[in-house]
Amino acid sequence: MNFSKIFFFVFACFLALTSASPKWKIFKKIEHMGQNIRDGIIKAGPAEHMGRNVRDGIIKSGPAIQVVGQASSIYKQG
């Protein structure tokens, strides 16, 4: 009787430890964040170029373009 309880407990612990569970995907999440950052930098490239042209006086600036120019100059300083 006592042996069967111990055997059942050990068997239940064994099943709990070997049951299928989703694996941690921490490295996939880090890789996905890196891809999002890379995509954001690629999309911001033309805006940064336009900000540089406004700063150099090549393009007459409106209020939205001035903000982009300020943001790109802050990015280059930091």
PDB file of N, CA, C and O in Angstrom:
ATOM      1  N   MET A   1       0.831  -1.190   0.000  1.00  0.00           N
ATOM      2  CA  MET A   1       0.000   0.000   0.000  1.00  0.00           C
ATOM      3  C   MET A   1       0.877   1.255   0.000  1.00  0.00           C
ATOM      4  O   MET A   1       0.690   2.154  -0.821  1.00  0.00           O
ATOM      5  N   ASN A   2       1.818   1.305   0.913  1.00  0.00           N
ATOM      6  CA  ASN A   2       2.688   2.469   1.010  1.00  0.00           C
ATOM      7  C   ASN A   2       3.577   2.578  -0.229  1.00  0.00           C
ATOM      8  O   ASN A   2       3.828   3.675  -0.728  1.00  0.00           O
ATOM      9  N   PHE A   3       4.052   1.420  -0.724  1.00  0.00           N
ATOM     10  CA  PHE A   3       4.884   1.416  -1.925  1.00  0.00           C
ATOM     11  C   PHE A   3       4.101   1.930  -3.132  1.00  0.00           C
ATOM     12  O   PHE A   3       4.653   2.655  -3.960  1.00  0.00           O
ATOM     13  N   SER A   4       2.837   1.569  -3.241  1.00  0.00           N
ATOM     14  CA  SER A   4       2.031   2.004  -4.387  1.00  0.00           C
ATOM     15  C   SER A   4       1.817   3.520  -4.361  1.00  0.00           C
ATOM     16  O   SER A   4       1.789   4.147  -5.420  1.00  0.00           O
ATOM     17  N   LYS A   5       1.666   4.116  -3.188  1.00  0.00           N
ATOM     18  CA  LYS A   5       1.513   5.576  -3.092  1.00  0.00           C
ATOM     19  C   LYS A   5       2.803   6.279  -3.521  1.00  0.00           C
ATOM     20  O   LYS A   5       2.768   7.268  -4.253  1.00  0.00           O
ATOM     21  N   ILE A   6       3.929   5.759  -3.061  1.00  0.00           N
ATOM     22  CA  ILE A   6       5.222   6.353  -3.429  1.00  0.00           C
ATOM     23  C   ILE A   6       5.458   6.196  -4.929  1.00  0.00           C
ATOM     24  O   ILE A   6       5.897   7.130  -5.599  1.00  0.00           O
ATOM     25  N   PHE A   7       5.157   4.994  -5.450  1.00  0.00           N
ATOM     26  CA  PHE A   7       5.334   4.755  -6.883  1.00  0.00           C
ATOM     27  C   PHE A   7       4.436   5.692  -7.695  1.00  0.00           C
ATOM     28  O   PHE A   7       4.880   6.264  -8.690  1.00  0.00           O
ATOM     29  N   PHE A   8       3.189   5.849  -7.279  1.00  0.00           N
ATOM     30  CA  PHE A   8       2.268   6.740  -7.986  1.00  0.00           C
ATOM     31  C   PHE A   8       2.773   8.186  -7.943  1.00  0.00           C
ATOM     32  O   PHE A   8       2.693   8.897  -8.945  1.00  0.00           O
ATOM     33  N   PHE A   9       3.289   8.621  -6.798  1.00  0.00           N
ATOM     34  CA  PHE A   9       3.804   9.989  -6.669  1.00  0.00           C
ATOM     35  C   PHE A   9       5.009  10.206  -7.588  1.00  0.00           C
ATOM     36  O   PHE A   9       5.094  11.226  -8.271  1.00  0.00           O
ATOM     37  N   VAL A  10       5.928   9.258  -7.604  1.00  0.00           N
ATOM     38  CA  VAL A  10       7.109   9.370  -8.466  1.00  0.00           C
ATOM     39  C   VAL A  10       6.692   9.357  -9.933  1.00  0.00           C
ATOM     40  O   VAL A  10       7.225  10.123 -10.736  1.00  0.00           O
ATOM     41  N   PHE A  11       5.749   8.499 -10.286  1.00  0.00           N
ATOM     42  CA  PHE A  11       5.266   8.426 -11.663  1.00  0.00           C
ATOM     43  C   PHE A  11       4.579   9.733 -12.069  1.00  0.00           C
ATOM     44  O   PHE A  11       4.768  10.206 -13.190  1.00  0.00           O
ATOM     45  N   ALA A  12       3.786  10.318 -11.173  1.00  0.00           N
ATOM     46  CA  ALA A  12       3.111  11.590 -11.464  1.00  0.00           C
ATOM     47  C   ALA A  12       4.132  12.717 -11.643  1.00  0.00           C
ATOM     48  O   ALA A  12       3.978  13.560 -12.526  1.00  0.00           O
ATOM     49  N   CYS A  13       5.169  12.729 -10.809  1.00  0.00           N
ATOM     50  CA  CYS A  13       6.227  13.744 -10.966  1.00  0.00           C
ATOM     51  C   CYS A  13       6.959  13.562 -12.287  1.00  0.00           C
ATOM     52  O   CYS A  13       7.281  14.541 -12.961  1.00  0.00           O
ATOM     53  N   PHE A  14       7.222  12.323 -12.659  1.00  0.00           N
ATOM     54  CA  PHE A  14       7.898  12.041 -13.925  1.00  0.00           C
ATOM     55  C   PHE A  14       7.054  12.520 -15.105  1.00  0.00           C
ATOM     56  O   PHE A  14       7.584  13.124 -16.038  1.00  0.00           O
ATOM     57  N   LEU A  15       5.761  12.259 -15.073  1.00  0.00           N
ATOM     58  CA  LEU A  15       4.879  12.710 -16.152  1.00  0.00           C
ATOM     59  C   LEU A  15       4.796  14.235 -16.210  1.00  0.00           C
ATOM     60  O   LEU A  15       4.750  14.819 -17.292  1.00  0.00           O
ATOM     61  N   ALA A  16       4.778  14.867 -15.056  1.00  0.00           N
ATOM     62  CA  ALA A  16       4.696  16.333 -15.033  1.00  0.00           C
ATOM     63  C   ALA A  16       5.952  16.968 -15.622  1.00  0.00           C
ATOM     64  O   ALA A  16       5.869  17.996 -16.294  1.00  0.00           O
ATOM     65  N   LEU A  17       7.097  16.371 -15.378  1.00  0.00           N
ATOM     66  CA  LEU A  17       8.347  16.936 -15.882  1.00  0.00           C
ATOM     67  C   LEU A  17       8.575  16.657 -17.360  1.00  0.00           C
ATOM     68  O   LEU A  17       9.252  17.428 -18.040  1.00  0.00           O
ATOM     69  N   THR A  18       8.014  15.560 -17.863  1.00  0.00           N
ATOM     70  CA  THR A  18       8.252  15.199 -19.261  1.00  0.00           C
ATOM     71  C   THR A  18       7.098  15.570 -20.179  1.00  0.00           C
ATOM     72  O   THR A  18       7.149  15.273 -21.373  1.00  0.00           O
ATOM     73  N   SER A  19       6.068  16.205 -19.661  1.00  0.00           N
ATOM     74  CA  SER A  19       4.929  16.558 -20.518  1.00  0.00           C
ATOM     75  C   SER A  19       5.344  17.632 -21.517  1.00  0.00           C
ATOM     76  O   SER A  19       6.273  18.404 -21.277  1.00  0.00           O
ATOM     77  N   ALA A  20       4.646  17.662 -22.621  1.00  0.00           N
ATOM     78  CA  ALA A  20       4.965  18.632 -23.675  1.00  0.00           C
ATOM     79  C   ALA A  20       4.583  20.029 -23.210  1.00  0.00           C
ATOM     80  O   ALA A  20       3.469  20.264 -22.743  1.00  0.00           O
ATOM     81  N   SER A  21       5.507  20.928 -23.345  1.00  0.00           N
ATOM     82  CA  SER A  21       5.243  22.318 -22.979  1.00  0.00           C
ATOM     83  C   SER A  21       5.894  23.209 -24.026  1.00  0.00           C
ATOM     84  O   SER A  21       6.898  22.830 -24.630  1.00  0.00           O
ATOM     85  N   PRO A  22       5.331  24.383 -24.243  1.00  0.00           N
ATOM     86  CA  PRO A  22       5.945  25.267 -25.246  1.00  0.00           C
ATOM     87  C   PRO A  22       7.327  25.720 -24.794  1.00  0.00           C
ATOM     88  O   PRO A  22       7.542  26.046 -23.626  1.00  0.00           O
ATOM     89  N   LYS A  23       8.241  25.732 -25.726  1.00  0.00           N
ATOM     90  CA  LYS A  23       9.603  26.148 -25.399  1.00  0.00           C
ATOM     91  C   LYS A  23       9.669  27.668 -25.302  1.00  0.00           C
ATOM     92  O   LYS A  23       8.878  28.379 -25.922  1.00  0.00           O
ATOM     93  N   TRP A  24      10.606  28.143 -24.530  1.00  0.00           N
ATOM     94  CA  TRP A  24      10.786  29.580 -24.402  1.00  0.00           C
ATOM     95  C   TRP A  24      11.356  30.114 -25.699  1.00  0.00           C
ATOM     96  O   TRP A  24      12.303  29.555 -26.251  1.00  0.00           O
ATOM     97  N   LYS A  25      10.783  31.181 -26.173  1.00  0.00           N
ATOM     98  CA  LYS A  25      11.226  31.764 -27.437  1.00  0.00           C
ATOM     99  C   LYS A  25      11.831  33.144 -27.195  1.00  0.00           C
ATOM    100  O   LYS A  25      11.537  34.095 -27.919  1.00  0.00           O
ATOM    101  N   ILE A  26      12.666  33.244 -26.187  1.00  0.00           N
ATOM    102  CA  ILE A  26      13.220  34.551 -25.839  1.00  0.00           C
ATOM    103  C   ILE A  26      14.140  35.073 -26.936  1.00  0.00           C
ATOM    104  O   ILE A  26      14.157  36.273 -27.209  1.00  0.00           O
ATOM    105  N   PHE A  27      14.898  34.193 -27.563  1.00  0.00           N
ATOM    106  CA  PHE A  27      15.807  34.660 -28.609  1.00  0.00           C
ATOM    107  C   PHE A  27      15.045  35.066 -29.861  1.00  0.00           C
ATOM    108  O   PHE A  27      15.469  35.971 -30.580  1.00  0.00           O
ATOM    109  N   LYS A  28      13.923  34.405 -30.127  1.00  0.00           N
ATOM    110  CA  LYS A  28      13.080  34.803 -31.258  1.00  0.00           C
ATOM    111  C   LYS A  28      12.506  36.195 -31.013  1.00  0.00           C
ATOM    112  O   LYS A  28      12.424  37.005 -31.935  1.00  0.00           O
ATOM    113  N   LYS A  29      12.111  36.474 -29.773  1.00  0.00           N
ATOM    114  CA  LYS A  29      11.555  37.795 -29.457  1.00  0.00           C
ATOM    115  C   LYS A  29      12.629  38.871 -29.599  1.00  0.00           C
ATOM    116  O   LYS A  29      12.352  39.959 -30.104  1.00  0.00           O
ATOM    117  N   ILE A  30      13.845  38.578 -29.158  1.00  0.00           N
ATOM    118  CA  ILE A  30      14.941  39.543 -29.298  1.00  0.00           C
ATOM    119  C   ILE A  30      15.246  39.779 -30.770  1.00  0.00           C
ATOM    120  O   ILE A  30      15.486  40.913 -31.181  1.00  0.00           O
ATOM    121  N   GLU A  31      15.238  38.711 -31.565  1.00  0.00           N
ATOM    122  CA  GLU A  31      15.493  38.848 -32.999  1.00  0.00           C
ATOM    123  C   GLU A  31      14.400  39.682 -33.664  1.00  0.00           C
ATOM    124  O   GLU A  31      14.682  40.503 -34.537  1.00  0.00           O
ATOM    125  N   HIS A  32      13.155  39.466 -33.248  1.00  0.00           N
ATOM    126  CA  HIS A  32      12.040  40.221 -33.826  1.00  0.00           C
ATOM    127  C   HIS A  32      12.146  41.706 -33.467  1.00  0.00           C
ATOM    128  O   HIS A  32      11.866  42.567 -34.301  1.00  0.00           O
ATOM    129  N   MET A  33      12.550  42.007 -32.226  1.00  0.00           N
ATOM    130  CA  MET A  33      12.741  43.412 -31.846  1.00  0.00           C
ATOM    131  C   MET A  33      13.838  44.047 -32.685  1.00  0.00           C
ATOM    132  O   MET A  33      13.706  45.195 -33.109  1.00  0.00           O
ATOM    133  N   GLY A  34      14.906  43.324 -32.927  1.00  0.00           N
ATOM    134  CA  GLY A  34      15.990  43.839 -33.761  1.00  0.00           C
ATOM    135  C   GLY A  34      15.534  44.102 -35.180  1.00  0.00           C
ATOM    136  O   GLY A  34      15.944  45.090 -35.789  1.00  0.00           O
ATOM    137  N   GLN A  35      14.685  43.229 -35.719  1.00  0.00           N
ATOM    138  CA  GLN A  35      14.163  43.449 -37.066  1.00  0.00           C
ATOM    139  C   GLN A  35      13.272  44.682 -37.107  1.00  0.00           C
ATOM    140  O   GLN A  35      13.310  45.441 -38.075  1.00  0.00           O
ATOM    141  N   ASN A  36      12.468  44.890 -36.062  1.00  0.00           N
ATOM    142  CA  ASN A  36      11.615  46.082 -36.016  1.00  0.00           C
ATOM    143  C   ASN A  36      12.456  47.351 -35.963  1.00  0.00           C
ATOM    144  O   ASN A  36      12.134  48.336 -36.627  1.00  0.00           O
ATOM    145  N   ILE A  37      13.524  47.334 -35.185  1.00  0.00           N
ATOM    146  CA  ILE A  37      14.403  48.503 -35.094  1.00  0.00           C
ATOM    147  C   ILE A  37      15.071  48.761 -36.434  1.00  0.00           C
ATOM    148  O   ILE A  37      15.153  49.904 -36.882  1.00  0.00           O
ATOM    149  N   ARG A  38      15.553  47.688 -37.082  1.00  0.00           N
ATOM    150  CA  ARG A  38      16.182  47.832 -38.395  1.00  0.00           C
ATOM    151  C   ARG A  38      15.200  48.402 -39.417  1.00  0.00           C
ATOM    152  O   ARG A  38      15.556  49.287 -40.196  1.00  0.00           O
ATOM    153  N   ASP A  39      13.964  47.898 -39.417  1.00  0.00           N
ATOM    154  CA  ASP A  39      12.965  48.390 -40.361  1.00  0.00           C
ATOM    155  C   ASP A  39      12.634  49.859 -40.094  1.00  0.00           C
ATOM    156  O   ASP A  39      12.431  50.631 -41.031  1.00  0.00           O
ATOM    157  N   GLY A  40      12.581  50.243 -38.825  1.00  0.00           N
ATOM    158  CA  GLY A  40      12.323  51.642 -38.497  1.00  0.00           C
ATOM    159  C   GLY A  40      13.434  52.559 -38.971  1.00  0.00           C
ATOM    160  O   GLY A  40      13.171  53.664 -39.445  1.00  0.00           O
ATOM    161  N   ILE A  41      14.672  52.108 -38.846  1.00  0.00           N
ATOM    162  CA  ILE A  41      15.807  52.914 -39.314  1.00  0.00           C
ATOM    163  C   ILE A  41      15.777  53.044 -40.831  1.00  0.00           C
ATOM    164  O   ILE A  41      16.060  54.112 -41.373  1.00  0.00           O
ATOM    165  N   ILE A  42      15.434  51.952 -41.516  1.00  0.00           N
ATOM    166  CA  ILE A  42      15.366  52.002 -42.976  1.00  0.00           C
ATOM    167  C   ILE A  42      14.268  52.957 -43.427  1.00  0.00           C
ATOM    168  O   ILE A  42      14.459  53.719 -44.376  1.00  0.00           O
ATOM    169  N   LYS A  43      13.112  52.922 -42.749  1.00  0.00           N
ATOM    170  CA  LYS A  43      12.007  53.806 -43.131  1.00  0.00           C
ATOM    171  C   LYS A  43      12.318  55.259 -42.795  1.00  0.00           C
ATOM    172  O   LYS A  43      11.815  56.158 -43.470  1.00  0.00           O
ATOM    173  N   ALA A  44      13.125  55.516 -41.783  1.00  0.00           N
ATOM    174  CA  ALA A  44      13.443  56.889 -41.390  1.00  0.00           C
ATOM    175  C   ALA A  44      14.546  57.490 -42.244  1.00  0.00           C
ATOM    176  O   ALA A  44      14.792  58.694 -42.162  1.00  0.00           O
ATOM    177  N   GLY A  45      15.211  56.697 -43.054  1.00  0.00           N
ATOM    178  CA  GLY A  45      16.307  57.192 -43.884  1.00  0.00           C
ATOM    179  C   GLY A  45      15.913  58.336 -44.795  1.00  0.00           C
ATOM    180  O   GLY A  45      16.583  59.368 -44.777  1.00  0.00           O
ATOM    181  N   PRO A  46      14.843  58.208 -45.607  1.00  0.00           N
ATOM    182  CA  PRO A  46      14.441  59.317 -46.478  1.00  0.00           C
ATOM    183  C   PRO A  46      14.038  60.568 -45.700  1.00  0.00           C
ATOM    184  O   PRO A  46      14.302  61.683 -46.150  1.00  0.00           O
ATOM    185  N   ALA A  47      13.403  60.401 -44.542  1.00  0.00           N
ATOM    186  CA  ALA A  47      13.018  61.559 -43.740  1.00  0.00           C
ATOM    187  C   ALA A  47      14.258  62.275 -43.215  1.00  0.00           C
ATOM    188  O   ALA A  47      14.288  63.504 -43.159  1.00  0.00           O
ATOM    189  N   GLU A  48      15.263  61.525 -42.837  1.00  0.00           N
ATOM    190  CA  GLU A  48      16.502  62.134 -42.347  1.00  0.00           C
ATOM    191  C   GLU A  48      17.198  62.880 -43.480  1.00  0.00           C
ATOM    192  O   GLU A  48      17.764  63.952 -43.265  1.00  0.00           O
ATOM    193  N   HIS A  49      17.157  62.320 -44.678  1.00  0.00           N
ATOM    194  CA  HIS A  49      17.775  62.979 -45.828  1.00  0.00           C
ATOM    195  C   HIS A  49      17.054  64.292 -46.131  1.00  0.00           C
ATOM    196  O   HIS A  49      17.694  65.294 -46.451  1.00  0.00           O
ATOM    197  N   MET A  50      15.720  64.287 -46.030  1.00  0.00           N
ATOM    198  CA  MET A  50      14.963  65.511 -46.271  1.00  0.00           C
ATOM    199  C   MET A  50      15.278  66.548 -45.196  1.00  0.00           C
ATOM    200  O   MET A  50      15.396  67.738 -45.489  1.00  0.00           O
ATOM    201  N   GLY A  51      15.414  66.095 -43.955  1.00  0.00           N
ATOM    202  CA  GLY A  51      15.771  67.020 -42.884  1.00  0.00           C
ATOM    203  C   GLY A  51      17.126  67.657 -43.113  1.00  0.00           C
ATOM    204  O   GLY A  51      17.314  68.838 -42.823  1.00  0.00           O
ATOM    205  N   ARG A  52      18.061  66.896 -43.626  1.00  0.00           N
ATOM    206  CA  ARG A  52      19.383  67.431 -43.935  1.00  0.00           C
ATOM    207  C   ARG A  52      19.290  68.482 -45.040  1.00  0.00           C
ATOM    208  O   ARG A  52      19.961  69.512 -44.970  1.00  0.00           O
ATOM    209  N   ASN A  53      18.463  68.232 -46.059  1.00  0.00           N
ATOM    210  CA  ASN A  53      18.291  69.207 -47.136  1.00  0.00           C
ATOM    211  C   ASN A  53      17.652  70.492 -46.627  1.00  0.00           C
ATOM    212  O   ASN A  53      18.012  71.581 -47.074  1.00  0.00           O
ATOM    213  N   VAL A  54      16.709  70.378 -45.701  1.00  0.00           N
ATOM    214  CA  VAL A  54      16.083  71.570 -45.120  1.00  0.00           C
ATOM    215  C   VAL A  54      17.110  72.349 -44.317  1.00  0.00           C
ATOM    216  O   VAL A  54      17.177  73.575 -44.408  1.00  0.00           O
ATOM    217  N   ARG A  55      17.904  71.642 -43.536  1.00  0.00           N
ATOM    218  CA  ARG A  55      18.921  72.300 -42.723  1.00  0.00           C
ATOM    219  C   ARG A  55      19.940  73.022 -43.596  1.00  0.00           C
ATOM    220  O   ARG A  55      20.400  74.109 -43.246  1.00  0.00           O
ATOM    221  N   ASP A  56      20.291  72.427 -44.722  1.00  0.00           N
ATOM    222  CA  ASP A  56      21.260  73.044 -45.619  1.00  0.00           C
ATOM    223  C   ASP A  56      20.644  74.128 -46.497  1.00  0.00           C
ATOM    224  O   ASP A  56      21.365  74.815 -47.221  1.00  0.00           O
ATOM    225  N   GLY A  57      19.317  74.293 -46.445  1.00  0.00           N
ATOM    226  CA  GLY A  57      18.658  75.341 -47.217  1.00  0.00           C
ATOM    227  C   GLY A  57      18.300  74.943 -48.631  1.00  0.00           C
ATOM    228  O   GLY A  57      17.929  75.805 -49.427  1.00  0.00           O
ATOM    229  N   ILE A  58      18.398  73.669 -48.974  1.00  0.00           N
ATOM    230  CA  ILE A  58      18.070  73.223 -50.325  1.00  0.00           C
ATOM    231  C   ILE A  58      16.558  73.221 -50.528  1.00  0.00           C
ATOM    232  O   ILE A  58      16.078  73.574 -51.605  1.00  0.00           O
ATOM    233  N   ILE A  59      15.809  72.830 -49.511  1.00  0.00           N
ATOM    234  CA  ILE A  59      14.351  72.766 -49.583  1.00  0.00           C
ATOM    235  C   ILE A  59      13.785  73.783 -48.606  1.00  0.00           C
ATOM    236  O   ILE A  59      14.273  73.921 -47.485  1.00  0.00           O
ATOM    237  N   LYS A  60      12.739  74.501 -49.049  1.00  0.00           N
ATOM    238  CA  LYS A  60      12.055  75.427 -48.146  1.00  0.00           C
ATOM    239  C   LYS A  60      11.210  74.596 -47.192  1.00  0.00           C
ATOM    240  O   LYS A  60      10.476  73.706 -47.620  1.00  0.00           O
ATOM    241  N   SER A  61      11.310  74.883 -45.921  1.00  0.00           N
ATOM    242  CA  SER A  61      10.706  73.997 -44.931  1.00  0.00           C
ATOM    243  C   SER A  61       9.342  74.489 -44.495  1.00  0.00           C
ATOM    244  O   SER A  61       9.081  75.687 -44.394  1.00  0.00           O
ATOM    245  N   GLY A  62       8.476  73.508 -44.238  1.00  0.00           N
ATOM    246  CA  GLY A  62       7.209  73.746 -43.571  1.00  0.00           C
ATOM    247  C   GLY A  62       7.345  73.272 -42.136  1.00  0.00           C
ATOM    248  O   GLY A  62       8.413  72.803 -41.742  1.00  0.00           O
ATOM    249  N   PRO A  63       6.278  73.386 -41.343  1.00  0.00           N
ATOM    250  CA  PRO A  63       6.391  73.005 -39.922  1.00  0.00           C
ATOM    251  C   PRO A  63       6.710  71.523 -39.709  1.00  0.00           C
ATOM    252  O   PRO A  63       7.462  71.181 -38.796  1.00  0.00           O
ATOM    253  N   ALA A  64       6.149  70.645 -40.537  1.00  0.00           N
ATOM    254  CA  ALA A  64       6.408  69.213 -40.335  1.00  0.00           C
ATOM    255  C   ALA A  64       7.848  68.867 -40.695  1.00  0.00           C
ATOM    256  O   ALA A  64       8.470  68.044 -40.024  1.00  0.00           O
ATOM    257  N   ILE A  65       8.372  69.472 -41.722  1.00  0.00           N
ATOM    258  CA  ILE A  65       9.738  69.171 -42.149  1.00  0.00           C
ATOM    259  C   ILE A  65      10.743  69.723 -41.148  1.00  0.00           C
ATOM    260  O   ILE A  65      11.809  69.138 -40.954  1.00  0.00           O
ATOM    261  N   GLN A  66      10.417  70.839 -40.512  1.00  0.00           N
ATOM    262  CA  GLN A  66      11.325  71.383 -39.500  1.00  0.00           C
ATOM    263  C   GLN A  66      11.476  70.411 -38.335  1.00  0.00           C
ATOM    264  O   GLN A  66      12.568  70.245 -37.792  1.00  0.00           O
ATOM    265  N   VAL A  67      10.381  69.776 -37.959  1.00  0.00           N
ATOM    266  CA  VAL A  67      10.444  68.816 -36.854  1.00  0.00           C
ATOM    267  C   VAL A  67      11.342  67.643 -37.230  1.00  0.00           C
ATOM    268  O   VAL A  67      12.133  67.181 -36.408  1.00  0.00           O
ATOM    269  N   VAL A  68      11.228  67.161 -38.461  1.00  0.00           N
ATOM    270  CA  VAL A  68      12.078  66.058 -38.908  1.00  0.00           C
ATOM    271  C   VAL A  68      13.537  66.483 -38.901  1.00  0.00           C
ATOM    272  O   VAL A  68      14.410  65.713 -38.500  1.00  0.00           O
ATOM    273  N   GLY A  69      13.805  67.712 -39.344  1.00  0.00           N
ATOM    274  CA  GLY A  69      15.179  68.201 -39.346  1.00  0.00           C
ATOM    275  C   GLY A  69      15.749  68.309 -37.946  1.00  0.00           C
ATOM    276  O   GLY A  69      16.913  67.980 -37.718  1.00  0.00           O
ATOM    277  N   GLN A  70      14.930  68.771 -37.003  1.00  0.00           N
ATOM    278  CA  GLN A  70      15.397  68.862 -35.623  1.00  0.00           C
ATOM    279  C   GLN A  70      15.658  67.470 -35.053  1.00  0.00           C
ATOM    280  O   GLN A  70      16.645  67.252 -34.350  1.00  0.00           O
ATOM    281  N   ALA A  71      14.767  66.536 -35.363  1.00  0.00           N
ATOM    282  CA  ALA A  71      14.943  65.180 -34.835  1.00  0.00           C
ATOM    283  C   ALA A  71      16.207  64.540 -35.392  1.00  0.00           C
ATOM    284  O   ALA A  71      16.922  63.852 -34.665  1.00  0.00           O
ATOM    285  N   SER A  72      16.490  64.758 -36.667  1.00  0.00           N
ATOM    286  CA  SER A  72      17.693  64.144 -37.232  1.00  0.00           C
ATOM    287  C   SER A  72      18.954  64.794 -36.676  1.00  0.00           C
ATOM    288  O   SER A  72      19.968  64.119 -36.497  1.00  0.00           O
ATOM    289  N   SER A  73      18.906  66.094 -36.401  1.00  0.00           N
ATOM    290  CA  SER A  73      20.096  66.730 -35.836  1.00  0.00           C
ATOM    291  C   SER A  73      20.320  66.293 -34.392  1.00  0.00           C
ATOM    292  O   SER A  73      21.463  66.164 -33.953  1.00  0.00           O
ATOM    293  N   ILE A  74      19.243  66.066 -33.656  1.00  0.00           N
ATOM    294  CA  ILE A  74      19.379  65.556 -32.286  1.00  0.00           C
ATOM    295  C   ILE A  74      19.963  64.150 -32.325  1.00  0.00           C
ATOM    296  O   ILE A  74      20.817  63.804 -31.508  1.00  0.00           O
ATOM    297  N   TYR A  75      19.502  63.341 -33.274  1.00  0.00           N
ATOM    298  CA  TYR A  75      19.998  61.967 -33.389  1.00  0.00           C
ATOM    299  C   TYR A  75      21.492  61.953 -33.691  1.00  0.00           C
ATOM    300  O   TYR A  75      22.225  61.128 -33.146  1.00  0.00           O
ATOM    301  N   LYS A  76      21.950  62.856 -34.554  1.00  0.00           N
ATOM    302  CA  LYS A  76      23.367  62.872 -34.920  1.00  0.00           C
ATOM    303  C   LYS A  76      24.236  63.360 -33.766  1.00  0.00           C
ATOM    304  O   LYS A  76      25.379  62.926 -33.624  1.00  0.00           O
ATOM    305  N   GLN A  77      23.701  64.264 -32.939  1.00  0.00           N
ATOM    306  CA  GLN A  77      24.486  64.766 -31.810  1.00  0.00           C
ATOM    307  C   GLN A  77      24.664  63.688 -30.750  1.00  0.00           C
ATOM    308  O   GLN A  77      25.739  63.569 -30.162  1.00  0.00           O
ATOM    309  N   GLY A  78      23.614  62.897 -30.498  1.00  0.00           N
ATOM    310  CA  GLY A  78      23.652  61.907 -29.411  1.00  0.00           C
ATOM    311  C   GLY A  78      24.274  60.675 -29.819  1.00  0.00           C
ATOM    312  O   GLY A  78      24.383  59.745 -29.021  1.00  0.00           O
TER     313      GLY A  78
END
